[in-house]
Amino acid sequence: MHDMRLKTIGLWYLVLASTVRADESFHFLRVKDGVYTNVTVTTITPTDIYFTHAQGLASAKLKDLDPELQKHFHFDPARSARIEQADIQATADFQAKLAQQKPASTPQPSLQNHPDPVVSKIYARSIRGQPAPQLQVEKWLTDQPDTFQKFILIDFWTTWSEPCRQAIPHLNDLLKESSGRLVIIGLTDETEEVVHAVMSPPIGVTPPDIQYSLAIDTQGRMGRALEITALPHCILIDPSGVVRFEGNPLYLSEDILNHYLDKYSQ
């Protein structure tokens, strides 16, 4: 599961960070057939490098760098391959489990009289039916949304998690179908530089199409308060401030979302 991968990535990152400076500068950086100039490294993982350059922010796979730079950044092809394979396997396992447990998306004629759907397994402390913890944002990467008298869906995510990235189109659809009653906030404990690097990748790489609000809290205060151990994880808060849904956002179908929007609207 991704809680184990979180620990694995964290361990490798600590090992790598102890031997490689994350503020080195280079006159140029060659990535396959592309060349970046005035490069400053911001973040290094066992598989990727994030950096600023003359035109903005970008990221690249370590395996796509020149051999000398791979050696300089302590790139281990076998380690990188294991991590990428673990990501692929974790994604496959998650999709298989989701197919078995995802609530059916069937229309409900009288939503007010139906019980609230509950995700059978969450990887966080359950607070469904309780007041939501305070939203703590270090910095908004988009305009701060107007949440007055609206439902708020907070999606806890990271840029490197494939399941988190796969949930993005689904969240976009939920926002579109909510008819203005819902605000979605993507919250990560990563730095602004890392998020911008993913949103502004090298030429030829398609950035994720995120149509909702984004914010960072590098201290991860809200995530710690909820004791989240696997991502993505979301909570749906009604206009009165009570949590009505919690769990992986892919379990929140449009029908289930409308159930909450209709039942708990003020």
C-alpha positions in Angstrom: 0.0 0.0 0.0 1.0 3.6 -0.4 1.6 4.1 3.3 4.5 1.7 3.0 5.8 3.5 -0.1 5.6 6.8 1.7 8.0 5.4 4.3 10.3 3.9 1.6 10.5 7.2 -0.3 11.1 9.1 2.9 14.0 6.8 3.8 15.7 7.0 0.4 15.2 10.7 0.4 16.9 11.1 3.7 19.8 9.0 2.5 20.2 11.0 -0.7 19.7 14.4 1.0 22.6 13.6 3.4 25.1 13.3 0.5 23.8 15.7 -2.2 23.4 19.5 -1.9 20.0 20.7 -3.1 21.1 24.2 -3.9 23.9 23.5 -6.5 24.0 25.7 -9.6 25.0 24.8 -13.2 25.5 26.9 -16.2 23.5 24.4 -18.2 21.7 21.1 -17.8 21.2 18.6 -20.6 18.1 16.4 -20.4 17.8 14.0 -23.4 17.6 16.4 -26.4 16.8 19.5 -24.3 19.2 22.0 -22.6 18.4 24.2 -19.7 20.5 27.2 -18.7 21.2 29.0 -15.4 20.1 25.9 -13.5 19.8 25.7 -9.7 18.8 22.4 -8.1 15.9 22.7 -5.6 15.0 19.1 -4.7 16.4 15.7 -5.5 14.7 12.3 -5.1 16.0 8.8 -6.0 14.2 9.1 -9.3 13.8 12.8 -10.1 15.5 16.2 -10.0 13.6 19.5 -9.6 15.2 22.8 -10.5 14.8 26.4 -11.5 16.3 27.6 -14.8 16.4 30.7 -17.0 12.8 30.2 -18.2 11.2 29.1 -14.9 10.8 25.8 -13.1 11.2 22.2 -14.3 11.8 18.6 -13.4 13.6 15.7 -15.0 14.2 12.0 -14.5 17.7 11.3 -13.2 17.9 8.4 -15.7 17.7 11.0 -18.5 20.8 13.0 -17.4 24.3 12.6 -18.8 26.2 9.8 -17.1 28.6 12.2 -15.3 25.7 14.1 -13.7 24.0 10.8 -12.8 27.2 9.9 -11.0 27.3 13.3 -9.4 23.8 13.0 -8.1 24.4 9.4 -6.8 21.9 8.0 -9.2 21.4 4.3 -8.6 19.5 2.7 -11.7 18.6 -0.4 -9.8 17.2 1.6 -6.8 15.3 3.9 -9.2 13.8 1.0 -11.1 12.7 -0.7 -7.9 10.9 2.5 -6.8 9.2 3.0 -10.1 8.2 -0.6 -10.2 6.8 -0.3 -6.7 4.8 2.7 -7.8 3.4 0.8 -10.7 2.5 -2.2 -8.5 1.0 0.0 -5.8 -1.2 1.7 -8.4 -2.3 -1.6 -9.8 -3.1 -2.9 -6.3 -5.0 0.2 -5.5 -7.1 0.1 -8.7 -7.9 -3.6 -8.1 -9.1 -2.8 -4.6 -11.0 0.2 -5.8 -12.9 -1.9 -8.3 -14.0 -4.3 -5.6 -15.0 -1.7 -3.0 -16.0 1.4 -4.8 -19.7 2.2 -4.0 -22.0 1.8 -7.0 -22.8 5.0 -8.9 -26.6 4.5 -9.1 -29.1 7.3 -9.1 -31.0 7.7 -5.8 -34.5 9.1 -6.2 -34.9 10.4 -2.6 -31.4 11.3 -1.4 -32.6 12.9 1.8 -33.9 9.6 3.2 -30.8 7.5 2.4 -28.0 6.9 4.9 -24.6 8.5 4.2 -22.2 6.2 2.3 -19.1 5.3 4.3 -15.8 4.1 2.9 -15.0 0.8 4.5 -11.3 1.5 5.1 -9.5 4.9 5.5 -5.9 5.5 6.3 -6.4 8.3 8.8 -8.1 9.2 12.0 -11.9 9.2 11.4 -13.7 12.4 12.1 -16.8 11.9 10.1 -19.8 13.7 11.7 -17.4 15.9 13.7 -16.3 19.5 13.3 -13.5 19.8 10.8 -10.0 20.7 12.0 -8.9 24.2 11.1 -7.6 24.6 7.6 -4.0 25.6 7.9 -2.3 27.0 4.8 1.2 28.3 4.6 0.7 29.7 1.1 -1.9 29.7 -1.6 -0.5 28.7 -5.1 -3.8 29.9 -6.7 -6.2 32.6 -5.7 -7.7 31.9 -2.3 -11.2 30.5 -2.9 -14.4 32.0 -1.5 -15.8 29.3 0.8 -18.7 31.2 2.3 -21.8 28.9 2.5 -20.1 26.3 0.3 -19.1 22.7 0.8 -15.3 22.3 1.0 -13.4 19.2 -0.3 -9.9 19.2 1.0 -7.7 16.7 -1.0 -4.4 15.8 0.7 -1.9 14.8 -2.1 1.7 14.8 -3.2 3.1 15.4 -6.7 5.1 12.1 -6.8 2.1 9.8 -5.9 0.6 8.3 -9.1 -2.8 7.6 -7.4 -2.9 11.3 -6.3 -2.3 12.3 -9.9 -4.9 9.9 -11.2 -7.5 11.5 -8.9 -7.0 14.9 -10.5 -9.4 14.4 -13.5 -12.0 13.0 -11.1 -11.7 16.0 -8.8 -12.0 18.3 -11.8 -15.3 16.5 -12.8 -16.7 16.8 -9.3 -16.0 20.5 -9.3 -17.7 20.9 -12.7 -20.7 18.9 -11.7 -21.3 20.7 -8.3 -22.9 23.7 -10.0 -20.9 26.2 -7.8 -21.8 24.6 -4.5 -18.4 23.0 -3.9 -14.9 24.3 -3.4 -12.0 21.9 -3.8 -8.6 22.6 -2.2 -5.6 20.5 -3.1 -3.3 20.6 0.0 0.3 19.3 0.0 3.2 19.4 2.4 5.7 19.8 -0.5 7.4 23.1 -1.2 6.2 25.6 -3.7 9.2 24.9 -5.9 8.3 21.2 -6.2 4.7 21.8 -7.1 5.6 24.5 -9.7 8.2 22.1 -11.2 5.4 19.5 -11.8 3.1 22.2 -13.1 5.8 23.4 -15.5 7.6 20.3 -16.7 10.2 20.1 -19.5 9.1 20.6 -23.1 7.2 17.5 -24.3 5.9 16.6 -20.9 2.2 17.3 -20.3 1.5 19.0 -17.0 -1.4 17.9 -14.8 -4.6 19.8 -15.6 -5.7 21.0 -12.1 -8.8 23.2 -12.2 -9.3 23.6 -8.5 -7.5 25.6 -5.8 -4.0 24.6 -4.6 -2.2 25.4 -1.4 0.9 24.2 0.5 1.7 23.7 4.2 5.2 22.3 4.4 4.7 21.6 8.1 1.8 19.2 7.2 -0.1 20.4 10.2 -3.6 19.4 9.1 -2.3 16.1 7.8 -0.7 15.3 11.2 -3.9 16.3 13.0 -5.8 13.8 10.9 -3.0 11.2 11.3 -3.0 10.5 7.6 -0.9 7.5 6.6 -1.7 7.0 2.9 -2.5 9.4 0.0 -4.6 10.6 -1.5 -7.1 11.3 1.3 -9.9 13.8 1.4 -12.5 15.2 3.7 -15.8 16.8 2.6 -17.0 19.6 4.9 -20.5 20.9 4.8 -21.3 24.7 5.1 -21.8 24.3 8.9 -18.2 23.0 9.3 -19.0 19.3 9.9 -17.1 16.5 8.1 -19.5 14.4 6.0 -17.2 12.2 3.9 -13.7 11.0 4.4 -11.4 8.6 2.4 -9.9 8.3 -1.0 -11.5 10.9 -3.3 -12.0 8.2 -6.0 -14.7 6.7 -3.8 -16.6 10.0 -3.9 -18.7 9.5 -7.1 -20.9 12.3 -8.5 -24.0 10.6 -7.2 -22.6 10.3 -3.7 -21.4 13.9 -3.8 -24.8 15.1 -4.8 -26.3 13.1 -1.9 -24.2 15.2 0.5 -24.8 18.5 -1.3 -28.5 18.0 -1.3 -28.8 16.5 2.2 -26.6 19.0 4.1 -27.2 22.3 2.2 -28.2 25.1 4.5 
